[in-house]
Amino acid sequence: MTENLQSENKNIKSLRYAILNYGCQMNESDAEHYAGQLEEMGYARTEELARADVILVNTCCVRESAELKILGKIGELKRIKAQHPGQVICVAGCMAQKDGAALAKKYPQIDLLLGTSYVNSFQKILQDYLDERKKGVFTNLAVQSSEFEGHRVRESGFSAWIPIMYGCNNFCTYCIVPYVRGRERSRSIENILEEVRAAVAAGYTEITLLGQNVDSYGKDFLRNHEEEKLRSVTSAAGGDADGTLQTEPFAALLKAVDQTPGVERVHFMTSHPRDMSEEVIRTVAEGVHLCEHFHVALQSGSSRILKAMNRGYTRERYLELVQTIRRYIPQASITTDIIVGFPGETDEDFAETCSLVEEIGFDSAFTFIYSKRSGTPAARMQDQIPDDVKHVRLEKLMEVQNAQSLRINRQLVGKTVEVMAEGPTEKDPGIWNGRTRGNKLVLWHQSAESAASDKKQTDEAACKTAAAQTKGCDLPVRPGQLVHVKVESAQTWLVKGSRID
């Protein structure tokens, strides 16, 4: 089909598309897939909405604030489309899945609404619309595929998102995701590794494995008695020839990706405290390229609230998990998500959250005010917390966490860290940023001349001398390159230093 589309569109002048993406890393990955399909059809990307023949809005509905922002943008598109009548507006993703029919009725400027199960089908749906100009709403969650088809146009030139599974079976009482993403579906390990190898061949050295709950990877193979897929997991992990599963599927996948030639770093997110196993932690500890960073959502430090959230673990169980991580990997970076103002949260419950944050010492935390999501059990709960109380608690929690982040970052001062360079900062092209294996943001001085790969390289010996004098190294650098930086100062969300190689 792609060849036909390319030949049909070859002579059409200047087809352009724009993508407006909102939400999580999975949405970013989906947006890359949409972009790949559009470029297969002959479209080129533009940032100017008025010049786009196709505008795709990839939506999020986890919080009300995101929905309001998206609705404002959809309203703005009405004016733009009025000036460009042939323009096609597609709304995709979680909000389209949840409210597709209502959005189609309220916003006539929308031509196509695609739920979360239609990422692979986008190209065909768009082509059918271009042929017939018949609007459509596609939100049937039964139309699901766990395998990736086609190619992606990746945003980064060195770091690749690789989804390993879709959907969620947890049904936390506050969360809309299982209702809009469907049940858990794992990609086959062959399909994942094929995409990893293709990314490496294209020059990508950092791989991030994505899933709503990566620790559940492959458990649907067990539930559904998919023996062939289980044998493939076993084989990839070096299991017995008879197909006996020697390790849990996610640990096996981590080992297989770690062993892929050309991979420099492997991250994964997000982990669920109930499902993360000691075997996965041990696998990370023993891996070469598996980064020592665990993003494990806490949500609350109160066991009573955790039960009301249907999280499936207690305060004590979470603390045990952190202790296990630090027993295997003392230098591990642990980050988290926390919600304040969940229905029924008392001052005592909130105090338990703050005390656990202090006891654990997270490297950083994403903190959120509880957002009521229609259709979830928590939205029907009594004792909804007033907004002013939520905001006071959020400010207090951020104060507690910021103190922990600064304390931990200060421990890096005087130490040398390995950093994967990302690029110059927006404000100052002479300041570059990158991240450690623990996903900590690092800034260092890098002259614009030395950052250009086609410039004459500085003498390596002179560079080392300059570094020893804390003037910093000025050898050329490129995004995705591993460099070493000696940390000289620390702030709450980042550290600064001088490059020494």
N, C-alpha and C positions, 0 to 999 in steps of 0.2 A: 504493500500500500504506500509506503514511504516514497519509493521510486516514482510511482504514478503521481503522487502529490508534488514531488519535486519537478517532474517534467511539466505538469500542468501549470505550476506557478513560476516556472523559470523565466517566462517572458513578461511577467507582471512586474511593473516597476515599483521599487521601494516599498514593499510590504513591511509594515512595522508592528511591533507589539510592545506592550508595557505590562509589567506585573507589579501589583501592590500587595506586599506580603505582610501579614500580621500573625503574631503568636509564637509558638514554640519552635524548637529545632526540627521537629517532624514536619511542621509547615514549611520551614525553609527548604527541607529536602524535597517535599512535594512540589514547591515552586520551581526548583531546579529541573524536576521532571517535566512540568508543564512547559518550561522554557525550551527544553530539548525537543519536545514534540512540535512546538511552534517553529523552531528553527529548521526542523526537518521539512516543514511545509513551505519554507522559503522566506519566513519572516525574520527581520533583524530587530534587535532590541533598541528601544528608545526610552529616555527618561522623560520626554515631553508628552504628556497625555494627549494633547491636542493633535499630535502628529501620528498617534497610534491608530492602526486599523483594528487591532484587537486589544482590549484592556481586560486583564484578568485580575480580579480582587480575591486573594486567597485569605480566608477569614478565620477568626478565632472566637470562641464563645465561652471561654473559661471564666472570664470576669465581665461584669457589666461595663466597666470602663472601656474595655476593648470593643465591645459591641457598639457603644455610643460613638466611638471614634470611627468605626467602620461605616456605620449608618450615615454619619456626616460626610464621609468621602463618597459614598454611593449617591447621596443627594447632590454633591458637587458635580458628579459625572453627568447628571441630567443636563446641566448647562453646556458642558463640553460636547456632549453628543448632539445637542440641538444645533450646534454649529457644524457638526460633521455627521450628517444623517446616515451614512453607510457604516459608521463605526459599530463594532460588535463589543458588547459588554458582557463578560462572564463573571459570575460570582461563584466561588468554589469554597470547599473546606467545611469546617465544623458548623459555622453559622448557617451556611447553605443547607447542610444536612438537617439541622434542627428546625429551621424556619423557612425552608424553601418555598412552599406554596404561599405563605404570607408575604414573603419578600417579593415574589413575582407579582402579587396583586397590588402591593403598595408602591412598588417602584417599576413602572412600565418601561423605564429605560434599560432594564436588565433583559438581555436576550436569552442567556443560558444560566441555569443554576445547577451546579454539580456537587453532589454530596461526596463524602470521603471515600466512597468505594469506586469512584469513576476516574481516578487519576490515570490509570492505564488506558482508559477509553476516550480520553479528552480529544485526541487528534481526530478520531472518527466522528465523534459528536459534533465537533466544530466544522468539519468538512461537510457533514450532512446539513448543518445549518446554513453554511455558505451556499450550498446547492439549492436548498428549498426555502430558506428564510422563514423557517417555522420555529418559534420559540419552544423551549422545553425546560422541564424541571426533572432532574434525575437524582433521586434520593433513596433508592431501594438498597438497603444495607445487605440484602441477600446476594447482591451482585458483588462478590468479594473475591479478590485474588491476593495471595500472599507473595507471589513472585513478581520480580521487577522486570519490566519489558521496555525496550528502547534505550535511550541514553539521556544523560543529564547535562545541562549547561551549568557548571558549578560556579558559585560566587567567588570562591577562593581559588587561588592558583596553586595551592599546596596542601590544603586541608579538605578532606572529603567526608561528608555525611554519608553513612551507610545504614539505612534502616535494616534491622534484623527481624522485626516482627511488627505487627500492627494490632491495634485494639487493646482492650483491657477487660479483665474478668473481676476486678476487685470491688467495684461498686462502693467506693467510699461515699458516705452519705451526702457530702457537699459537692461531689464532682459530677460534671456532665459528660466527661470523656467516654465512658462505656456506652452511653446512649447515642453518641454521634460518631464514634470510631468503631463500634461493634466489638465482638468478642475477639479474644487473642488468636492471632494467626501468625505462625512462624514461617519465615522464608526457609527454603531448603538450604542446607549448608553449602551445596554446590553453587546455588544461585548467588549467595552472599559472597563466597570466595571468588567467583567469577567477576563480580563487580569490584572487589578489592584489588584483584590482579589487574583489571582494566584501569583502575584509578592509578595504581603504581606505574603502569606502563605509560600513562599520560603525564607522569611527573609528580603525582601526589604522594607525599611521604607521611602525612598524618591522617590517621583513620579514626573517626568517631562512630562507634556502633550505637544506633538509636533504637529505642523502644519505650513505650509507656511504662513497662516493667521488664527490663532486660533480663532479670533473674528468672523470669518465667519462660525464657526462650526454650523451645523444643518440648515443653511439657504437654502441648497439644498433640505432639506426635505420640506421646505415651497414652494420652486419653483416647485418641482416635485410632490407636493400634496401627500406626503408619510405620511398619517394620522397616521398609526400605529406607525411609528418611532417617530412622534411628541408626541403622547400620552405617549410613553415610557419615553421621555424626561420630560414631565410634571409630570408623576408619580414619577420619580426619584427625582424631585425637590420638591415633596410634593404638587403638584398642585391639582386642583379640580378633583373629581372622573369622571366627564363627559369628561375629556380630554382637558378642556380649558387651553390653554397655558398661565400661569401666569407670566412667565419670559422668557427672551430670551434663546435660547438653550445653548450657551456657559456658561452663568451664572448658568443655571440649572446643567450642567455637573460639574462645579467647586464645587457647593454645594454637589453634590452626591459623588464626590471623597473625599471632605473634611470630609464627614460623614462616610467614610469607616473605620471600625475598624482596627487598626494597622498602619495606615498611620501617619507619623510624620511630613512630609513636602510635600507640593505640589508647584511645579513651573510650568510655562507655557511659551511657546515661539513658534513663534514670533507673536507680535501684530502689527496690522496696524493702524496708527493714525486715518484714515478715519472711521474705523469700531469699534474701541474700545468705549464702551458705559459707561455712568455713572453707569448703573446697574452692569456691571462687576466690576468696581472699588469699588462700595459699597459692592458687594459680597466678594471681597478680604478683605475689611476692617472688615467685620463682621465674616469672617471665623476664625477657630481655627488653622488649619494647612496650610492655604493658605499663601504663603510667600509674603512679602511686596516688591516684586521685579518686576518691569515692564521693559521689553526690548521692546522699541518702536522705530522703525527705523525712524529717521528724514530724512536722505539722503541729504538734503540741507536746509539752512536757508533762501534762497531766494524764494519768492513766484513765481517769474518768472521762475526760474529753476524747481521748483516743478511742475508747470503747464507743462513745456516741458517734464518732466519725467512721466507725467500722474499719479501723486500720489494721486490726488483727495482731497487735503487739502492745506491750505495756512500756511504761517509762523504764522499768528495770531491764526488759529485754533489749530495748534500744541501747542502753548503756553497756550491756554485755557485748552487743555487736561492735560498738566502738572500741571496747577493750580488746576484742579479738583482732580487729584490724590493726590496732597499735602493737599488739603482741607480735604479729607477723611482720609489720612494716612500721617501725617506730616513727619514721619521718613522713608517714602518709598525710596527705592533705584531705580533710573531710569537710565537705560543704553540705548545705541543707536548705530546705524550704520550711517556713513556719507560717501558720495562719493565726491571726489574733481575732478575737471577737466572734468565735464560733458560738452558735446558740447555746445558752446555758453556761457559758464560761464565766466563772466567778473570779473575784480578785485573787482568791487562793489558787485557783487553777492557773491563772496567768502568772502568779508568783512562782509556781512550780516550773513553768516554761522558762522563765528568766533564770531560775537557779540551775536548771539542767544545761542551759546555754553556757553558763559560767563554769559549771563542772566539766563539761566536755571540751570546751574551747574550740569551737568551729573556726576554720580558716575564714569562712565568710558564710553569709546566709541571705537567701532571698526571702524577704518578709512581706506578708500580704495581709490586708484587711479582708475578713470573710465577706464574700460576695454571694448573695442569695441567687441560686440558679433554679428557675422554674422547672418543675418536674423531678427534682431531687428530693430525697427524704428530709434533708436538713432545712429545705425551704418551708416545710410544713411544721417544723418544730416550734414549740413554745419558747418563751424567754429569748427572743431575738435581742441582740445587744444594740443599744443606741449608738448612732454613728459617732457622737462626740466621745463616748467611752472607747470605741474602737480606735479612734485616732490618737487618743492619749496613750493607750496601750502600745500602739505601733511605735510611737516616738520613744517610749521607754525601752521597748525591746531593741530598737535600733541603737539606742545609746549603750545598752548592755553588750550587744554584738560588736559594735564598732570598737569598744574598748578591748574586746578579745582579739579582733582582727589586727589592731595596732600592736598589741602585745606580741602576737605570733610573728607578725612581719618584722618587728624589731629584732627578733632572734636571728634573722638572716643577715643583719648588718655585719660586715666583715667577712662574710662567707662568699664563695664563688658558686654560682648556679648555672646550670645548662639551660639555655633559652632558645626556643624556636622563634626566629625573627618573623614578624608579621608585616611590618612596613613602617613608614614614617607617620608620625601623628598628624592630625589635620591642622593643628594650630602651628606646628613648627616642623618643617621637613628635616631639620637637623636633629630632631629627637626621634629615635625609633622605639617601637614597642614590640614586645613578644611575650611568650608565656613559658613558665617552667613546666616540668613534668607534672607538678601538682596544680597546674592551671593558674598560677599566680602571675599577675601582670607585672612586667618589668620594663622600665624605661632607661635608655642610655643615649648618650650623644653619638651621632654618626653624621659626619659631614656629607652634604649633598653630593660632593664630588666622589667621595669614596663609596657612596651607595650606588653609583652608576656602574654596572658590571662591565661596561666597555672602556672605563677609565684605566689608566696605568695603575697597577697595584703598588701599594706602599711596601717597602722592604719589610719582610717579616721580623727580622731582628730589631729594626727600629721600632716596629709596632710593639714588640714585647717590652722594649725599654720604656717607651711612652706609657704603656700600661702600668709598668712597675712604678712610674712616677705619678700615677693616678690621672694621667692626661687622657687615657683611653686609647683604644686601638682603632685605627682608621683603615684597616683592610676593607676592600669592597664587601658588601653584604647583599643578599637577595632574600626576598620573602621565602620562608620555608627552610632557610639555612639554620643549622645549629651553631650557636656561638656561646661563649662563656662570659658572664658578666659578674664582676665583683660588686656586691651590694654595699652602698655607702650610706643610704638613708632609707627610712621607711615611713609610709603613710598608711592610712586605714585600708585603702583598696589597692595599693601598689607599692613597689619598692623601686629605688633608683640606684644606678651604679655606673661603672665604667667597663667597657668591653676589654677583655684581656687576651683575646686570640682572634 
